[in-house]
Every structure is written in structure tokens, then in C-alpha cells.
């Protein structure tokens, strides 16, 4: 992964503060893990009430945590007084979202003054086994807060 220099020296506190107010993610039971310049991880436990009728976590839920991980990864590199918004994304679901817990990892590919491109994956953990569930390429825009 490329090493990035954050524009805001308090990037981690900024991300953690913003995440603490993200009620949608708290409803999903998520926890913010790793916060590094250009990289963020969000974990979510399996919850039966977030599944489809076949018992796998719904793709909309998977996409939500992955969009957020990538958005916060972009936010780690944003300037003071700005926010990040998703412009578009492409996601491929490559396996069923079945497991005890899920990890969404977002990584910045390129950070510009206005536009940032990130990539991300959601991994499912079932016992000691790790499986790729989804992969995303996403474009985000920085704008004044």
C-alpha cells in the first residue's frame, strides 16, 4: 500500500469522532478498528436480523460497511474543515456473506484535492477461516464542512 501523509495531524481523532456519531453503523453493530493514513477497518458481528431469507448477510449491509470503510479512509487524508461524500462505486460480490464476523477494509488508491479513489474488501470470518465476500472501487469527493 502507498504511504500517505495526512493533511490533518489530528486525522485519527477526527475519524473516530465522526464514526461515534454514525448512528446507521451503530445500528449494524459495527466497531471502528484500524485508522491509519489512507486505511480504515470496520468490523461487524453476524446478526440474524441483517440476513436474507437464506441466512447470509444482505448485500446492502455488506455495501454499507464497505462504503463507510472507504469513506473514512478518504477522510483520514482530508483537509481540516472538509467532509467526504461518495460520488459512485462499483462492487463485486464474490462469495456469500456467511460467517461469525465481517471486516470491511478501505484503502486509498489516490488522494487528490477534491477527488479520492479508494478500493476495499469485505472479508468473512467463520471460525479460523477467512473468505472474500465483496470488493469495491469507489470515487469520493471532498467538500467544505
TALINNOR-V369486 format. One record per residue. N is the residue number from 0. SS is DSSP state (alpha for helix, beta for strand, coil for the rest). PHI is phi in whole degrees, 0 to 359 (* if undefined). OMEGA is omega as a letter, one per 20 degrees, with the letter a starting at -180 (999 if undefined). Layout:
# TALINNOR-V369486
n=N ss=SS phi=PHI omega=OMEGA
n=N ss=SS phi=PHI omega=OMEGA
This chain:
# TALINNOR-V369486
n=0 ss=coil phi=* omega=r
n=1 ss=coil phi=293 omega=r
n=2 ss=coil phi=271 omega=a
n=3 ss=coil phi=244 omega=r
n=4 ss=coil phi=261 omega=r
n=5 ss=coil phi=291 omega=r
n=6 ss=coil phi=282 omega=a
n=7 ss=coil phi=244 omega=a
n=8 ss=coil phi=297 omega=r
n=9 ss=coil phi=261 omega=a
n=10 ss=alpha phi=304 omega=a
n=11 ss=alpha phi=292 omega=r
n=12 ss=alpha phi=298 omega=r
n=13 ss=alpha phi=297 omega=a
n=14 ss=alpha phi=294 omega=a
n=15 ss=alpha phi=295 omega=r
n=16 ss=alpha phi=294 omega=r
n=17 ss=alpha phi=296 omega=r
n=18 ss=alpha phi=298 omega=a
n=19 ss=alpha phi=298 omega=r
n=20 ss=coil phi=259 omega=a
n=21 ss=coil phi=272 omega=a
n=22 ss=alpha phi=296 omega=r
n=23 ss=alpha phi=300 omega=r
n=24 ss=alpha phi=291 omega=r
n=25 ss=alpha phi=293 omega=r
n=26 ss=alpha phi=299 omega=r
n=27 ss=coil phi=277 omega=r
n=28 ss=coil phi=80 omega=a
n=29 ss=beta phi=285 omega=r
n=30 ss=beta phi=227 omega=r
n=31 ss=beta phi=279 omega=r
n=32 ss=beta phi=257 omega=a
n=33 ss=beta phi=299 omega=r
n=34 ss=beta phi=226 omega=r
n=35 ss=beta phi=233 omega=r
n=36 ss=coil phi=302 omega=r
n=37 ss=coil phi=84 omega=a
n=38 ss=beta phi=211 omega=r
n=39 ss=beta phi=219 omega=r
n=40 ss=beta phi=237 omega=r
n=41 ss=beta phi=235 omega=r
n=42 ss=beta phi=253 omega=r
n=43 ss=beta phi=218 omega=r
n=44 ss=beta phi=282 omega=r
n=45 ss=coil phi=297 omega=r
n=46 ss=coil phi=220 omega=a
n=47 ss=alpha phi=301 omega=a
n=48 ss=alpha phi=283 omega=r
n=49 ss=alpha phi=251 omega=a
n=50 ss=beta phi=257 omega=r
n=51 ss=coil phi=280 omega=a
n=52 ss=coil phi=297 omega=a
n=53 ss=coil phi=267 omega=r
n=54 ss=coil phi=94 omega=r
n=55 ss=coil phi=264 omega=r
n=56 ss=beta phi=297 omega=a
n=57 ss=coil phi=299 omega=a
n=58 ss=alpha phi=300 omega=r
n=59 ss=alpha phi=295 omega=r
n=60 ss=alpha phi=290 omega=r
n=61 ss=alpha phi=302 omega=r
n=62 ss=alpha phi=297 omega=a
n=63 ss=alpha phi=299 omega=a
n=64 ss=alpha phi=288 omega=r
n=65 ss=alpha phi=285 omega=r
n=66 ss=alpha phi=302 omega=a
n=67 ss=alpha phi=293 omega=r
n=68 ss=alpha phi=299 omega=r
n=69 ss=alpha phi=292 omega=r
n=70 ss=alpha phi=298 omega=r
n=71 ss=alpha phi=291 omega=r
n=72 ss=alpha phi=299 omega=r
n=73 ss=alpha phi=296 omega=a
n=74 ss=alpha phi=297 omega=r
n=75 ss=coil phi=298 omega=a
n=76 ss=coil phi=253 omega=a
n=77 ss=coil phi=280 omega=r
n=78 ss=coil phi=285 omega=r
n=79 ss=coil phi=301 omega=r
n=80 ss=coil phi=82 omega=r
n=81 ss=beta phi=240 omega=r
n=82 ss=beta phi=230 omega=a
n=83 ss=beta phi=238 omega=r
n=84 ss=beta phi=224 omega=r
n=85 ss=beta phi=290 omega=r
n=86 ss=beta phi=262 omega=r
n=87 ss=beta phi=195 omega=r
n=88 ss=beta phi=209 omega=r
n=89 ss=beta phi=235 omega=a
n=90 ss=beta phi=234 omega=r
n=91 ss=beta phi=245 omega=r
n=92 ss=beta phi=265 omega=a
n=93 ss=coil phi=249 omega=r
n=94 ss=coil phi=193 omega=a
n=95 ss=coil phi=291 omega=r
n=96 ss=coil phi=277 omega=a
n=97 ss=coil phi=234 omega=r
n=98 ss=coil phi=169 omega=r
n=99 ss=coil phi=280 omega=a
n=100 ss=beta phi=206 omega=a
n=101 ss=beta phi=227 omega=r
n=102 ss=beta phi=235 omega=r
n=103 ss=beta phi=258 omega=a
n=104 ss=beta phi=239 omega=r
n=105 ss=beta phi=252 omega=a
n=106 ss=beta phi=225 omega=r
n=107 ss=beta phi=285 omega=r
n=108 ss=beta phi=267 omega=r
n=109 ss=beta phi=214 omega=r
n=110 ss=beta phi=247 omega=r
n=111 ss=coil phi=251 omega=a
n=112 ss=coil phi=295 omega=a
n=113 ss=coil phi=241 omega=a
n=114 ss=beta phi=249 omega=r
n=115 ss=beta phi=234 omega=r
n=116 ss=beta phi=247 omega=r
n=117 ss=beta phi=233 omega=r
n=118 ss=beta phi=233 omega=r
n=119 ss=beta phi=201 omega=r
n=120 ss=beta phi=225 omega=r
n=121 ss=beta phi=245 omega=r
n=122 ss=beta phi=249 omega=r
n=123 ss=beta phi=255 omega=r
n=124 ss=beta phi=244 omega=r
n=125 ss=beta phi=230 omega=a
n=126 ss=coil phi=66 omega=r
n=127 ss=coil phi=262 omega=a
n=128 ss=beta phi=266 omega=r
n=129 ss=beta phi=246 omega=r
n=130 ss=beta phi=225 omega=r
n=131 ss=beta phi=285 omega=a
n=132 ss=beta phi=256 omega=a
n=133 ss=beta phi=210 omega=r
n=134 ss=beta phi=226 omega=a
n=135 ss=beta phi=225 omega=r
n=136 ss=beta phi=238 omega=a
n=137 ss=beta phi=221 omega=r
n=138 ss=beta phi=249 omega=a
n=139 ss=beta phi=232 omega=a
n=140 ss=beta phi=238 omega=r
n=141 ss=beta phi=268 omega=r
n=142 ss=beta phi=214 omega=r
n=143 ss=beta phi=301 omega=a
n=144 ss=coil phi=295 omega=999
